[in-house]
Amino acid sequence: MLEIPEAYAIAGQLSGTVAGKTIQKVAANTSPHKFAFFFADPAAYSSRLAGETVTQAEPVAGFVRLSCNQLRILFNDGVNIRYHQPTDPVPEKHQLLITFTDSSKIVCTVQMYGGLAVFEESEYENSYYTVALEKPSPLSTDFDSAYFLSLFNEAKPGLSIKAFLATEQRIPGLGNGCLQDILFNAKINPRTKISALTDDAKAQLFAAVKNTLRSMAEKGGRNTEKDLFGRPGGYPTILSNLTWQDPCPICAGKIIKQAYLDGSVYFCPHCQPVL
């Protein structure tokens, strides 16, 4: 699933592959998927986009956005985005296929769920997108210590740290995947209540949010996810479904996997005790 690092990495790859290219045609929803959600009528995507030139690719929290003059193409966190050279075979089933005048293509597929949208900014009303535009990214200088601490003032003290970081769009694009390494690096258990955090623990958590996400983004996303070319990201996850059966890299103890708040959490009970 796309989170901040993957959106950052894929947007950068799109800038290097399709920025400046002109769209020839678009096929949308040719392989219907129950949980592929389109904004407006996908049948109109081709007529709206044909002849448009991609002017910019950028991340917006956990979204990837292409700009074509006044039009936007938006991919949300459940969409797999792949770039294909003119001679590359294209999968038979896809939810969005954008063909450029040089015959290269972007192919988008949805596995579990995902959203795709083509719109002018004035047309699109989506609360997740709006919040993502409004709030600063942890990769930016605007997301500083003062801003991070202000988020605690708006949250109920009984929230767990997982709920605080990864729900309610407090930090758009930060989800359960990135959360694991952030909390490991901060030495905080995902079940810890935010009321139990000392000022030092909050400072440690702020540093872990900034540094972990920056490292993930700069290395091309996590190795649990795929990039624009179908390759795993270059950031080796510390705690994930790939590593949780390995011993803790610090104390060599057993990593625990538990279901918690609509997803699995991984933690070392020795290095990340509940406060």
C-alpha positions in Angstrom: 0.0 0.0 0.0 1.2 3.5 -0.8 2.3 5.5 2.2 4.4 8.6 2.3 7.8 7.0 1.2 6.3 5.1 -1.7 4.3 8.1 -2.9 7.5 10.2 -2.8 9.6 7.6 -4.6 7.0 6.8 -7.3 6.3 10.5 -8.0 10.0 11.0 -8.5 10.2 8.1 -10.9 7.1 9.4 -12.8 8.9 12.8 -13.1 11.7 11.0 -14.8 9.6 8.9 -17.2 6.4 10.6 -18.2 6.7 14.3 -17.4 6.6 16.1 -20.7 4.9 13.3 -22.5 1.5 13.7 -24.3 -1.3 11.3 -23.6 -2.7 9.5 -26.7 -5.5 7.5 -25.2 -6.9 6.2 -21.9 -8.7 3.0 -21.0 -10.5 3.0 -17.6 -12.4 0.3 -15.9 -12.1 -2.2 -18.7 -11.6 -4.9 -16.1 -14.2 -4.0 -13.5 -13.1 -4.5 -9.9 -15.6 -4.3 -7.0 -13.3 -2.2 -4.9 -11.8 0.0 -7.6 -13.4 3.4 -7.0 -13.4 6.0 -9.7 -14.2 9.7 -9.4 -16.9 10.7 -11.9 -17.4 8.6 -15.1 -14.3 6.5 -16.0 -15.7 6.3 -19.6 -15.0 10.0 -19.9 -11.3 9.8 -18.9 -10.0 9.2 -22.4 -11.8 12.2 -24.0 -10.7 14.4 -21.1 -7.1 13.4 -21.1 -6.3 12.6 -24.8 -3.9 15.3 -26.1 -3.0 16.5 -22.7 0.7 16.7 -21.7 1.9 15.7 -18.2 3.5 18.8 -16.7 4.3 17.5 -13.2 4.3 14.4 -10.9 4.3 14.9 -7.2 3.4 13.2 -3.9 0.5 14.4 -1.8 0.9 12.5 1.5 0.0 8.9 0.4 -1.4 10.0 -3.0 0.5 10.3 -6.2 -0.7 13.1 -8.4 0.0 13.9 -12.1 -0.8 17.3 -13.4 -1.8 17.9 -17.0 -2.3 21.7 -17.2 -5.7 22.1 -15.5 -6.4 18.4 -15.1 -5.2 16.1 -12.3 -4.8 12.4 -12.3 -4.8 11.0 -8.7 -3.8 7.6 -7.5 -4.6 6.6 -3.9 -2.9 4.2 -1.5 -4.4 1.0 -2.9 -3.3 1.5 -6.6 -0.4 -0.3 -8.1 1.2 2.0 -10.6 3.6 0.6 -13.2 5.5 2.1 -16.1 5.9 0.1 -19.4 8.2 0.8 -22.3 6.6 0.6 -25.8 7.8 -3.0 -26.3 6.8 -4.3 -22.8 3.8 -6.6 -22.6 0.8 -5.1 -20.8 -1.3 -7.1 -18.3 -4.6 -8.3 -19.7 -6.5 -7.0 -16.7 -6.1 -3.5 -15.4 -8.2 -0.7 -14.0 -6.5 2.2 -15.8 -4.2 2.2 -18.9 -2.7 5.5 -20.0 -0.9 5.3 -23.4 1.4 8.1 -24.5 2.2 9.2 -28.0 5.5 7.4 -27.9 3.7 4.1 -27.0 5.0 4.0 -23.5 2.3 3.4 -20.9 1.2 3.7 -17.3 -0.7 0.6 -16.1 -2.7 0.7 -12.9 -4.2 -2.3 -11.1 -6.1 -2.6 -7.9 -5.7 -5.7 -5.7 -7.6 -5.1 -2.4 -9.1 -1.6 -2.9 -8.0 1.6 -4.5 -9.2 4.9 -5.9 -8.5 6.6 -9.2 -9.6 10.1 -10.2 -9.4 12.6 -13.1 -10.6 16.1 -12.3 -10.0 19.8 -12.2 -9.3 21.0 -8.7 -12.6 22.8 -8.3 -14.5 19.5 -9.1 -13.0 17.1 -6.6 -14.3 17.0 -3.1 -12.6 14.3 -1.0 -11.9 14.9 2.6 -8.7 12.7 2.6 -7.3 14.6 -0.3 -8.2 17.9 1.2 -6.5 17.2 4.5 -3.5 15.8 2.7 -3.2 19.1 0.8 -3.6 21.2 4.0 -1.3 19.5 6.4 2.5 19.5 6.2 4.4 16.4 5.2 6.8 15.0 7.7 9.4 15.2 4.9 9.0 19.0 4.9 10.6 21.6 7.2 7.0 22.8 8.1 6.6 19.6 10.0 8.7 20.7 12.9 8.8 19.9 16.6 6.3 22.6 17.5 3.8 21.4 14.9 4.2 17.7 16.0 3.6 18.6 19.7 0.5 20.6 18.7 -1.0 17.3 17.5 -1.1 16.0 21.0 -3.2 18.9 22.1 -5.9 17.9 19.8 -5.9 14.2 20.7 -7.6 12.3 23.6 -5.0 11.2 26.2 -6.4 7.7 26.2 -5.4 7.1 22.6 -2.7 4.5 21.9 0.4 5.7 20.1 -0.6 3.6 17.1 -4.0 5.3 16.9 -2.4 8.7 17.4 0.0 8.3 14.5 -1.9 6.2 12.0 -5.6 7.1 12.3 -7.8 10.2 11.8 -5.5 11.7 9.2 -3.4 13.4 11.9 -0.4 12.7 9.7 -1.8 12.0 6.2 0.0 9.2 4.4 1.5 7.6 7.6 -0.1 4.2 8.0 0.4 0.9 9.7 3.3 -0.1 7.5 5.6 2.8 8.2 4.5 2.9 11.8 6.3 -0.3 12.8 9.9 1.0 12.2 9.1 4.4 13.5 8.0 3.0 16.9 10.9 0.5 16.9 13.4 3.4 16.4 11.6 5.4 19.1 11.6 2.4 21.4 7.8 2.9 22.0 5.3 0.1 22.1 2.3 0.5 19.8 -0.2 0.0 22.7 1.4 2.8 24.8 -1.1 5.5 25.7 0.0 9.0 24.6 -0.7 10.2 28.2 2.2 8.0 29.3 4.7 9.7 27.0 7.2 12.0 28.7 8.6 15.1 27.0 11.7 13.1 26.2 9.7 10.3 24.7 7.8 12.8 22.5 11.1 14.3 21.3 12.4 10.8 20.6 9.2 10.0 18.7 9.4 13.2 16.7 12.9 12.4 15.6 11.9 8.8 14.7 9.0 10.0 12.5 11.2 12.5 10.6 14.3 10.3 10.3 12.6 7.0 9.5 10.3 8.4 6.9 13.1 10.4 5.3 15.3 7.3 5.1 12.4 5.2 3.6 11.7 7.9 1.0 15.3 8.5 0.0 15.9 4.7 -0.4 13.0 4.4 -2.8 10.3 3.1 -0.4 10.1 0.0 1.7 11.2 -3.4 0.5 7.7 -4.7 1.3 6.3 -2.5 -1.5 7.0 -2.2 -5.3 8.1 0.9 -7.2 7.1 2.2 -10.6 9.0 -0.6 -12.3 7.8 -3.4 -10.1 10.9 -3.6 -8.0 11.0 -3.7 -4.2 11.9 -0.5 -2.5 15.4 -0.1 -1.3 14.7 0.5 2.4 15.1 -2.8 4.4 12.3 -2.8 6.9 13.2 -3.6 10.5 9.8 -4.9 11.5 7.4 -6.2 8.8 5.9 -9.4 7.5 9.3 -10.1 6.0 11.3 -9.9 9.2 9.1 -10.5 12.2 10.2 -14.1 12.7 13.8 -13.0 12.9 15.3 -12.0 16.3 15.3 -8.4 17.4 18.3 -6.7 15.8 19.1 -5.0 19.0 18.6 -7.5 21.9 18.2 -10.7 19.8 14.9 -11.3 21.6 11.7 -12.7 20.0 9.6 -10.2 18.0 5.9 -10.3 18.8 3.2 -10.1 16.1 -0.3 -9.1 17.3 -3.6 -8.0 15.7 -4.3 -4.5 16.9 -6.6 -1.7 15.6 -7.5 -3.3 12.2 -4.0 -4.4 11.4 -0.9 -6.3 12.6 1.7 -4.7 14.8 5.2 -6.0 15.3 7.3 -5.1 18.3 10.1 -6.3 20.6 8.7 -6.5 24.2 12.2 -5.9 25.7 13.1 -2.9 23.6 9.6 -1.5 23.3 7.9 -2.1 26.7 4.4 -0.6 27.2 4.8 2.5 29.3 
